[in-house]
Amino acid sequence: MTQAMVLEDRTWTDDAMDVLAQVAKRGEPFTAYALTQAGLRNPPHPSMWGTLFRHAAERGAIRPAKVPFVRSPRPGRNGGVCAQWRAAR
């Protein structure tokens, strides 16, 4: 797996959309944690995760995975439930 390149002068949302597209292209279901594992920094505010995924779904880039909710793999979430996504195409 290659690390995503992020530029400091771009907004988090721009970077996040790029990384989301790269992760979705893998063809496997993924959660927000996969984006951070691919090199995306955390957003300025935690609620930005939901907005990112909502906009990507509205644009037709992603859709809920066959199993739409899973236990979060993110350390510190203690297995809390999170959404799982996949590429729309």
Biopython code that builds the backbone (N, CA, C, O; Angstrom):
import numpy as np
from Bio.PDB.StructureBuilder import StructureBuilder

atoms = [
    (1, "MET", "N", (0.847, -1.167, 0.000)),
    (1, "MET", "CA", (0.000, 0.000, 0.000)),
    (1, "MET", "C", (0.896, 1.236, 0.000)),
    (1, "MET", "O", (1.864, 1.308, 0.758)),
    (2, "THR", "N", (0.570, 2.206, -0.853)),
    (2, "THR", "CA", (1.360, 3.429, -0.914)),
    (2, "THR", "C", (0.704, 4.506, -0.079)),
    (2, "THR", "O", (-0.520, 4.553, 0.050)),
    (3, "GLN", "N", (1.525, 5.365, 0.482)),
    (3, "GLN", "CA", (1.017, 6.489, 1.262)),
    (3, "GLN", "C", (0.508, 7.573, 0.309)),
    (3, "GLN", "O", (1.148, 7.857, -0.703)),
    (4, "ALA", "N", (-0.638, 8.176, 0.628)),
    (4, "ALA", "CA", (-1.179, 9.263, -0.184)),
    (4, "ALA", "C", (-0.345, 10.513, 0.034)),
    (4, "ALA", "O", (0.119, 10.777, 1.143)),
    (5, "MET", "N", (-0.164, 11.261, -1.007)),
    (5, "MET", "CA", (0.562, 12.521, -0.904)),
    (5, "MET", "C", (-0.449, 13.627, -0.596)),
    (5, "MET", "O", (-1.442, 13.774, -1.309)),
    (6, "VAL", "N", (-0.206, 14.391, 0.441)),
    (6, "VAL", "CA", (-1.069, 15.519, 0.773)),
    (6, "VAL", "C", (-0.219, 16.771, 0.816)),
    (6, "VAL", "O", (0.915, 16.754, 1.296)),
    (7, "LEU", "N", (-0.775, 17.849, 0.314)),
    (7, "LEU", "CA", (-0.060, 19.120, 0.263)),
    (7, "LEU", "C", (-0.570, 20.035, 1.362)),
    (7, "LEU", "O", (-1.780, 20.150, 1.560)),
    (8, "GLU", "N", (0.317, 20.674, 2.064)),
    (8, "GLU", "CA", (-0.061, 21.512, 3.198)),
    (8, "GLU", "C", (-0.899, 22.727, 2.804)),
    (8, "GLU", "O", (-1.672, 23.220, 3.626)),
    (9, "ASP", "N", (-0.770, 23.228, 1.564)),
    (9, "ASP", "CA", (-1.500, 24.432, 1.191)),
    (9, "ASP", "C", (-2.911, 24.140, 0.686)),
    (9, "ASP", "O", (-3.631, 25.072, 0.328)),
    (10, "ARG", "N", (-3.314, 22.908, 0.648)),
    (10, "ARG", "CA", (-4.663, 22.552, 0.225)),
    (10, "ARG", "C", (-5.548, 22.393, 1.452)),
    (10, "ARG", "O", (-5.050, 22.192, 2.560)),
    (11, "THR", "N", (-6.833, 22.481, 1.260)),
    (11, "THR", "CA", (-7.736, 22.297, 2.395)),
    (11, "THR", "C", (-7.860, 20.829, 2.735)),
    (11, "THR", "O", (-7.562, 19.965, 1.910)),
    (12, "TRP", "N", (-8.297, 20.549, 3.938)),
    (12, "TRP", "CA", (-8.486, 19.167, 4.355)),
    (12, "TRP", "C", (-9.500, 18.475, 3.446)),
    (12, "TRP", "O", (-9.313, 17.315, 3.079)),
    (13, "THR", "N", (-10.562, 19.173, 3.085)),
    (13, "THR", "CA", (-11.603, 18.560, 2.249)),
    (13, "THR", "C", (-11.050, 18.152, 0.887)),
    (13, "THR", "O", (-11.366, 17.069, 0.397)),
    (14, "ASP", "N", (-10.233, 18.997, 0.272)),
    (14, "ASP", "CA", (-9.626, 18.636, -1.015)),
    (14, "ASP", "C", (-8.753, 17.399, -0.868)),
    (14, "ASP", "O", (-8.841, 16.467, -1.668)),
    (15, "ASP", "N", (-7.922, 17.398, 0.143)),
    (15, "ASP", "CA", (-7.050, 16.249, 0.395)),
    (15, "ASP", "C", (-7.886, 14.996, 0.663)),
    (15, "ASP", "O", (-7.589, 13.919, 0.147)),
    (16, "ALA", "N", (-8.927, 15.149, 1.471)),
    (16, "ALA", "CA", (-9.757, 14.009, 1.848)),
    (16, "ALA", "C", (-10.454, 13.402, 0.635)),
    (16, "ALA", "O", (-10.529, 12.179, 0.517)),
    (17, "MET", "N", (-10.962, 14.235, -0.265)),
    (17, "MET", "CA", (-11.625, 13.711, -1.466)),
    (17, "MET", "C", (-10.638, 12.941, -2.340)),
    (17, "MET", "O", (-10.988, 11.906, -2.907)),
    (18, "ASP", "N", (-9.420, 13.435, -2.450)),
    (18, "ASP", "CA", (-8.397, 12.734, -3.240)),
    (18, "ASP", "C", (-8.059, 11.379, -2.626)),
    (18, "ASP", "O", (-8.002, 10.368, -3.326)),
    (19, "VAL", "N", (-7.837, 11.367, -1.323)),
    (19, "VAL", "CA", (-7.482, 10.116, -0.647)),
    (19, "VAL", "C", (-8.660, 9.145, -0.687)),
    (19, "VAL", "O", (-8.466, 7.948, -0.897)),
    (20, "LEU", "N", (-9.871, 9.647, -0.490)),
    (20, "LEU", "CA", (-11.058, 8.800, -0.550)),
    (20, "LEU", "C", (-11.146, 8.119, -1.922)),
    (20, "LEU", "O", (-11.420, 6.922, -2.002)),
    (21, "ALA", "N", (-10.917, 8.869, -2.987)),
    (21, "ALA", "CA", (-10.962, 8.287, -4.335)),
    (21, "ALA", "C", (-9.905, 7.199, -4.498)),
    (21, "ALA", "O", (-10.175, 6.162, -5.104)),
    (22, "GLN", "N", (-8.716, 7.423, -3.968)),
    (22, "GLN", "CA", (-7.643, 6.424, -4.062)),
    (22, "GLN", "C", (-8.006, 5.154, -3.301)),
    (22, "GLN", "O", (-7.797, 4.047, -3.797)),
    (23, "VAL", "N", (-8.545, 5.313, -2.108)),
    (23, "VAL", "CA", (-8.908, 4.156, -1.284)),
    (23, "VAL", "C", (-10.080, 3.405, -1.930)),
    (23, "VAL", "O", (-10.085, 2.174, -1.949)),
    (24, "ALA", "N", (-11.065, 4.128, -2.455)),
    (24, "ALA", "CA", (-12.222, 3.489, -3.086)),
    (24, "ALA", "C", (-11.809, 2.672, -4.313)),
    (24, "ALA", "O", (-12.401, 1.628, -4.590)),
    (25, "LYS", "N", (-10.800, 3.140, -5.047)),
    (25, "LYS", "CA", (-10.341, 2.434, -6.248)),
    (25, "LYS", "C", (-9.824, 1.038, -5.944)),
    (25, "LYS", "O", (-9.745, 0.202, -6.844)),
    (26, "ARG", "N", (-9.475, 0.773, -4.709)),
    (26, "ARG", "CA", (-8.979, -0.561, -4.340)),
    (26, "ARG", "C", (-10.062, -1.621, -4.485)),
    (26, "ARG", "O", (-9.763, -2.810, -4.603)),
    (27, "GLY", "N", (-11.327, -1.190, -4.476)),
    (27, "GLY", "CA", (-12.428, -2.116, -4.666)),
    (27, "GLY", "C", (-12.867, -2.864, -3.426)),
    (27, "GLY", "O", (-13.706, -3.761, -3.510)),
    (28, "GLU", "N", (-12.319, -2.514, -2.282)),
    (28, "GLU", "CA", (-12.666, -3.185, -1.028)),
    (28, "GLU", "C", (-13.488, -2.243, -0.148)),
    (28, "GLU", "O", (-13.331, -1.026, -0.245)),
    (29, "PRO", "N", (-14.358, -2.780, 0.704)),
    (29, "PRO", "CA", (-15.068, -1.922, 1.652)),
    (29, "PRO", "C", (-14.060, -1.206, 2.553)),
    (29, "PRO", "O", (-13.001, -1.752, 2.864)),
    (30, "PHE", "N", (-14.396, 0.018, 2.970)),
    (30, "PHE", "CA", (-13.486, 0.797, 3.810)),
    (30, "PHE", "C", (-14.251, 1.708, 4.745)),
    (30, "PHE", "O", (-15.420, 2.023, 4.521)),
    (31, "THR", "N", (-13.565, 2.126, 5.800)),
    (31, "THR", "CA", (-14.101, 3.080, 6.765)),
    (31, "THR", "C", (-13.235, 4.335, 6.729)),
    (31, "THR", "O", (-12.248, 4.391, 5.996)),
    (32, "ALA", "N", (-13.596, 5.317, 7.501)),
    (32, "ALA", "CA", (-12.811, 6.555, 7.572)),
    (32, "ALA", "C", (-11.384, 6.272, 8.024)),
    (32, "ALA", "O", (-10.454, 6.973, 7.624)),
    (33, "TYR", "N", (-11.210, 5.269, 8.840)),
    (33, "TYR", "CA", (-9.869, 4.955, 9.327)),
    (33, "TYR", "C", (-8.934, 4.568, 8.188)),
    (33, "TYR", "O", (-7.736, 4.839, 8.263)),
    (34, "ALA", "N", (-9.443, 3.952, 7.154)),
    (34, "ALA", "CA", (-8.611, 3.596, 5.993)),
    (34, "ALA", "C", (-8.018, 4.840, 5.344)),
    (34, "ALA", "O", (-6.917, 4.789, 4.794)),
    (35, "LEU", "N", (-8.742, 5.961, 5.404)),
    (35, "LEU", "CA", (-8.220, 7.200, 4.831)),
    (35, "LEU", "C", (-7.040, 7.716, 5.642)),
    (35, "LEU", "O", (-6.060, 8.195, 5.072)),
    (36, "THR", "N", (-7.123, 7.625, 6.956)),
    (36, "THR", "CA", (-5.993, 8.063, 7.778)),
    (36, "THR", "C", (-4.813, 7.112, 7.612)),
    (36, "THR", "O", (-3.662, 7.548, 7.635)),
    (37, "GLN", "N", (-5.085, 5.823, 7.447)),
    (37, "GLN", "CA", (-4.009, 4.866, 7.204)),
    (37, "GLN", "C", (-3.334, 5.133, 5.854)),
    (37, "GLN", "O", (-2.165, 4.795, 5.666)),
    (38, "ALA", "N", (-4.065, 5.732, 4.926)),
    (38, "ALA", "CA", (-3.515, 6.056, 3.608)),
    (38, "ALA", "C", (-2.805, 7.407, 3.606)),
    (38, "ALA", "O", (-2.338, 7.854, 2.558)),
    (39, "GLY", "N", (-2.719, 8.060, 4.756)),
    (39, "GLY", "CA", (-1.944, 9.291, 4.864)),
    (39, "GLY", "C", (-2.727, 10.563, 5.112)),
    (39, "GLY", "O", (-2.128, 11.628, 5.261)),
    (40, "LEU", "N", (-4.057, 10.486, 5.160)),
    (40, "LEU", "CA", (-4.854, 11.685, 5.407)),
    (40, "LEU", "C", (-4.771, 12.086, 6.873)),
    (40, "LEU", "O", (-4.945, 11.253, 7.762)),
    (41, "ARG", "N", (-4.507, 13.355, 7.119)),
    (41, "ARG", "CA", (-4.475, 13.859, 8.503)),
    (41, "ARG", "C", (-5.910, 13.972, 9.030)),
    (41, "ARG", "O", (-6.861, 13.993, 8.248)),
    (42, "ASN", "N", (-6.061, 14.045, 10.327)),
    (42, "ASN", "CA", (-7.387, 14.207, 10.912)),
    (42, "ASN", "C", (-7.953, 15.566, 10.534)),
    (42, "ASN", "O", (-7.196, 16.520, 10.358)),
    (43, "PRO", "N", (-9.278, 15.671, 10.405)),
    (43, "PRO", "CA", (-9.889, 16.946, 10.030)),
    (43, "PRO", "C", (-9.810, 17.966, 11.163)),
    (43, "PRO", "O", (-9.618, 17.600, 12.322)),
    (44, "PRO", "N", (-9.960, 19.245, 10.825)),
    (44, "PRO", "CA", (-9.968, 20.283, 11.859)),
    (44, "PRO", "C", (-11.089, 20.075, 12.882)),
    (44, "PRO", "O", (-10.949, 20.460, 14.043)),
    (45, "HIS", "N", (-12.204, 19.466, 12.451)),
    (45, "HIS", "CA", (-13.318, 19.178, 13.358)),
    (45, "HIS", "C", (-13.838, 17.781, 13.030)),
    (45, "HIS", "O", (-13.996, 17.448, 11.856)),
    (46, "PRO", "N", (-14.108, 16.953, 14.047)),
    (46, "PRO", "CA", (-14.529, 15.570, 13.793)),
    (46, "PRO", "C", (-15.789, 15.421, 12.942)),
    (46, "PRO", "O", (-15.947, 14.413, 12.254)),
    (47, "SER", "N", (-16.683, 16.401, 12.976)),
    (47, "SER", "CA", (-17.916, 16.283, 12.190)),
    (47, "SER", "C", (-17.655, 16.354, 10.687)),
    (47, "SER", "O", (-18.541, 16.051, 9.888)),
    (48, "MET", "N", (-16.449, 16.752, 10.302)),
    (48, "MET", "CA", (-16.133, 16.844, 8.875)),
    (48, "MET", "C", (-16.077, 15.473, 8.209)),
    (48, "MET", "O", (-16.228, 15.378, 6.991)),
    (49, "TRP", "N", (-15.862, 14.404, 8.988)),
    (49, "TRP", "CA", (-15.877, 13.061, 8.402)),
    (49, "TRP", "C", (-17.235, 12.775, 7.772)),
    (49, "TRP", "O", (-17.312, 12.338, 6.624)),
    (50, "GLY", "N", (-18.295, 13.020, 8.519)),
    (50, "GLY", "CA", (-19.641, 12.750, 8.011)),
    (50, "GLY", "C", (-19.959, 13.553, 6.765)),
    (50, "GLY", "O", (-20.544, 13.033, 5.815)),
    (51, "THR", "N", (-19.575, 14.815, 6.770)),
    (51, "THR", "CA", (-19.804, 15.674, 5.605)),
    (51, "THR", "C", (-19.054, 15.148, 4.387)),
    (51, "THR", "O", (-19.591, 15.127, 3.280)),
    (52, "LEU", "N", (-17.815, 14.725, 4.596)),
    (52, "LEU", "CA", (-17.013, 14.178, 3.498)),
    (52, "LEU", "C", (-17.714, 12.990, 2.851)),
    (52, "LEU", "O", (-17.872, 12.952, 1.631)),
    (53, "PHE", "N", (-18.131, 12.027, 3.654)),
    (53, "PHE", "CA", (-18.755, 10.828, 3.102)),
    (53, "PHE", "C", (-20.122, 11.125, 2.496)),
    (53, "PHE", "O", (-20.488, 10.527, 1.484)),
    (54, "ARG", "N", (-20.873, 12.026, 3.090)),
    (54, "ARG", "CA", (-22.172, 12.403, 2.525)),
    (54, "ARG", "C", (-21.995, 13.029, 1.145)),
    (54, "ARG", "O", (-22.708, 12.676, 0.205)),
    (55, "HIS", "N", (-21.043, 13.959, 1.021)),
    (55, "HIS", "CA", (-20.809, 14.603, -0.279)),
    (55, "HIS", "C", (-20.305, 13.610, -1.318)),
    (55, "HIS", "O", (-20.726, 13.655, -2.474)),
    (56, "ALA", "N", (-19.413, 12.720, -0.920)),
    (56, "ALA", "CA", (-18.899, 11.724, -1.862)),
    (56, "ALA", "C", (-20.029, 10.804, -2.338)),
    (56, "ALA", "O", (-20.069, 10.432, -3.511)),
    (57, "ALA", "N", (-20.942, 10.436, -1.441)),
    (57, "ALA", "CA", (-22.078, 9.593, -1.829)),
    (57, "ALA", "C", (-23.036, 10.359, -2.738)),
    (57, "ALA", "O", (-23.546, 9.803, -3.711)),
    (58, "GLU", "N", (-23.282, 11.630, -2.427)),
    (58, "GLU", "CA", (-24.163, 12.448, -3.265)),
    (58, "GLU", "C", (-23.594, 12.630, -4.666)),
    (58, "GLU", "O", (-24.350, 12.728, -5.633)),
    (59, "ARG", "N", (-22.284, 12.675, -4.785)),
    (59, "ARG", "CA", (-21.616, 12.820, -6.087)),
    (59, "ARG", "C", (-21.562, 11.496, -6.846)),
    (59, "ARG", "O", (-21.166, 11.466, -8.011)),
    (60, "GLY", "N", (-21.952, 10.419, -6.203)),
    (60, "GLY", "CA", (-21.950, 9.119, -6.851)),
    (60, "GLY", "C", (-20.610, 8.418, -6.837)),
    (60, "GLY", "O", (-20.407, 7.461, -7.584)),
    (61, "ALA", "N", (-19.684, 8.878, -5.999)),
    (61, "ALA", "CA", (-18.358, 8.265, -5.935)),
    (61, "ALA", "C", (-18.336, 7.017, -5.067)),
    (61, "ALA", "O", (-17.581, 6.084, -5.339)),
    (62, "ILE", "N", (-19.159, 6.994, -4.022)),
    (62, "ILE", "CA", (-19.203, 5.870, -3.095)),
    (62, "ILE", "C", (-20.640, 5.525, -2.759)),
    (62, "ILE", "O", (-21.563, 6.296, -3.017)),
    (63, "ARG", "N", (-20.806, 4.355, -2.180)),
    (63, "ARG", "CA", (-22.121, 3.924, -1.685)),
    (63, "ARG", "C", (-21.881, 3.059, -0.452)),
    (63, "ARG", "O", (-20.767, 2.579, -0.238)),
    (64, "PRO", "N", (-22.922, 2.857, 0.360)),
    (64, "PRO", "CA", (-22.730, 1.992, 1.522)),
    (64, "PRO", "C", (-22.287, 0.595, 1.083)),
    (64, "PRO", "O", (-22.723, 0.099, 0.044)),
    (65, "ALA", "N", (-21.443, -0.020, 1.856)),
    (65, "ALA", "CA", (-20.988, -1.383, 1.575)),
    (65, "ALA", "C", (-22.128, -2.364, 1.828)),
    (65, "ALA", "O", (-23.154, -2.006, 2.406)),
    (66, "LYS", "N", (-21.935, -3.603, 1.389)),
    (66, "LYS", "CA", (-22.944, -4.643, 1.594)),
    (66, "LYS", "C", (-23.271, -4.780, 3.080)),
    (66, "LYS", "O", (-24.430, -4.963, 3.453)),
    (67, "VAL", "N", (-22.258, -4.693, 3.912)),
    (67, "VAL", "CA", (-22.439, -4.623, 5.373)),
    (67, "VAL", "C", (-22.153, -3.163, 5.722)),
    (67, "VAL", "O", (-20.991, -2.785, 5.873)),
    (68, "PRO", "N", (-23.209, -2.325, 5.855)),
    (68, "PRO", "CA", (-22.998, -0.882, 5.969)),
    (68, "PRO", "C", (-22.400, -0.383, 7.278)),
    (68, "PRO", "O", (-21.849, 0.717, 7.316)),
    (69, "PHE", "N", (-22.494, -1.161, 8.346)),
    (69, "PHE", "CA", (-21.941, -0.731, 9.626)),
    (69, "PHE", "C", (-21.095, -1.847, 10.220)),
    (69, "PHE", "O", (-21.483, -3.016, 10.223)),
    (70, "VAL", "N", (-19.928, -1.456, 10.723)),
    (70, "VAL", "CA", (-18.985, -2.406, 11.326)),
    (70, "VAL", "C", (-18.399, -1.789, 12.590)),
    (70, "VAL", "O", (-18.559, -0.595, 12.843)),
    (71, "ARG", "N", (-17.724, -2.610, 13.373)),
    (71, "ARG", "CA", (-16.988, -2.078, 14.521)),
    (71, "ARG", "C", (-15.776, -1.327, 13.983)),
    (71, "ARG", "O", (-15.076, -1.817, 13.097)),
    (72, "SER", "N", (-15.538, -0.162, 14.511)),
    (72, "SER", "CA", (-14.437, 0.664, 14.044)),
    (72, "SER", "C", (-13.087, 0.014, 14.316)),
    (72, "SER", "O", (-12.831, -0.460, 15.423)),
    (73, "PRO", "N", (-12.214, -0.008, 13.292)),
    (73, "PRO", "CA", (-10.868, -0.512, 13.509)),
    (73, "PRO", "C", (-9.930, 0.543, 14.099)),
    (73, "PRO", "O", (-8.790, 0.236, 14.449)),
    (74, "ARG", "N", (-10.412, 1.791, 14.210)),
    (74, "ARG", "CA", (-9.575, 2.891, 14.699)),
    (74, "ARG", "C", (-9.233, 2.703, 16.174)),
    (74, "ARG", "O", (-10.128, 2.545, 17.004)),
    (75, "PRO", "N", (-7.938, 2.720, 16.502)),
    (75, "PRO", "CA", (-7.557, 2.650, 17.921)),
    (75, "PRO", "C", (-8.202, 3.812, 18.694)),
    (75, "PRO", "O", (-8.274, 4.937, 18.197)),
    (76, "GLY", "N", (-8.648, 3.534, 19.860)),
    (76, "GLY", "CA", (-9.273, 4.571, 20.667)),
    (76, "GLY", "C", (-10.782, 4.615, 20.533)),
    (76, "GLY", "O", (-11.451, 5.236, 21.358)),
    (77, "ARG", "N", (-11.329, 3.979, 19.524)),
    (77, "ARG", "CA", (-12.790, 3.948, 19.358)),
    (77, "ARG", "C", (-13.400, 2.787, 20.131)),
    (77, "ARG", "O", (-14.622, 2.704, 20.262)),
    (78, "ASN", "N", (-12.575, 1.903, 20.639)),
    (78, "ASN", "CA", (-13.035, 0.762, 21.433)),
    (78, "ASN", "C", (-14.111, -0.061, 20.732)),
    (78, "ASN", "O", (-15.034, -0.568, 21.370)),
    (79, "GLY", "N", (-13.982, -0.187, 19.419)),
    (79, "GLY", "CA", (-14.921, -1.013, 18.669)),
    (79, "GLY", "C", (-16.272, -0.387, 18.455)),
    (79, "GLY", "O", (-17.230, -1.097, 18.150)),
    (80, "GLY", "N", (-16.387, 0.936, 18.607)),
    (80, "GLY", "CA", (-17.654, 1.614, 18.346)),
    (80, "GLY", "C", (-18.073, 1.417, 16.893)),
    (80, "GLY", "O", (-17.230, 1.176, 16.028)),
    (81, "VAL", "N", (-19.346, 1.518, 16.628)),
    (81, "VAL", "CA", (-19.873, 1.294, 15.288)),
    (81, "VAL", "C", (-19.529, 2.459, 14.373)),
    (81, "VAL", "O", (-19.570, 3.620, 14.780)),
    (82, "CYS", "N", (-19.186, 2.129, 13.122)),
    (82, "CYS", "CA", (-18.927, 3.161, 12.116)),
    (82, "CYS", "C", (-19.423, 2.678, 10.759)),
    (82, "CYS", "O", (-19.628, 1.483, 10.546)),
    (83, "ALA", "N", (-19.609, 3.620, 9.850)),
    (83, "ALA", "CA", (-20.080, 3.296, 8.506)),
    (83, "ALA", "C", (-18.961, 2.677, 7.683)),
    (83, "ALA", "O", (-17.785, 3.003, 7.841)),
    (84, "GLN", "N", (-19.368, 1.777, 6.803)),
    (84, "GLN", "CA", (-18.422, 1.148, 5.879)),
    (84, "GLN", "C", (-18.899, 1.462, 4.456)),
    (84, "GLN", "O", (-20.092, 1.374, 4.163)),
    (85, "TRP", "N", (-17.979, 1.820, 3.592)),
    (85, "TRP", "CA", (-18.283, 2.285, 2.249)),
    (85, "TRP", "C", (-17.554, 1.462, 1.196)),
    (85, "TRP", "O", (-16.655, 0.681, 1.506)),
    (86, "ARG", "N", (-17.963, 1.655, -0.062)),
    (86, "ARG", "CA", (-17.257, 1.057, -1.192)),
    (86, "ARG", "C", (-17.436, 1.957, -2.398)),
    (86, "ARG", "O", (-18.308, 2.826, -2.398)),
    (87, "ALA", "N", (-16.633, 1.763, -3.416)),
    (87, "ALA", "CA", (-16.751, 2.556, -4.645)),
    (87, "ALA", "C", (-18.138, 2.294, -5.254)),
    (87, "ALA", "O", (-18.655, 1.178, -5.193)),
    (88, "ALA", "N", (-18.718, 3.329, -5.831)),
    (88, "ALA", "CA", (-20.037, 3.191, -6.422)),
    (88, "ALA", "C", (-20.002, 2.454, -7.750)),
    (88, "ALA", "O", (-21.003, 1.869, -8.165)),
    (89, "ARG", "N", (-18.866, 2.479, -8.413)),
    (89, "ARG", "CA", (-18.770, 1.862, -9.749)),
    (89, "ARG", "C", (-18.067, 0.536, -9.691)),
    (89, "ARG", "O", (-17.898, -0.120, -10.719)),
]
sb = StructureBuilder()
sb.init_structure("model")
sb.init_model(0)
sb.init_chain("A")
sb.init_seg("    ")
for serial, (resi, resn, name, xyz) in enumerate(atoms, 1):
    if name == "N":
        sb.init_residue(resn, " ", resi, " ")
    sb.init_atom(name, np.array(xyz, "f"), 0.0, 1.0, " ", f" {name:<3s}", serial, name[0])
structure = sb.get_structure()
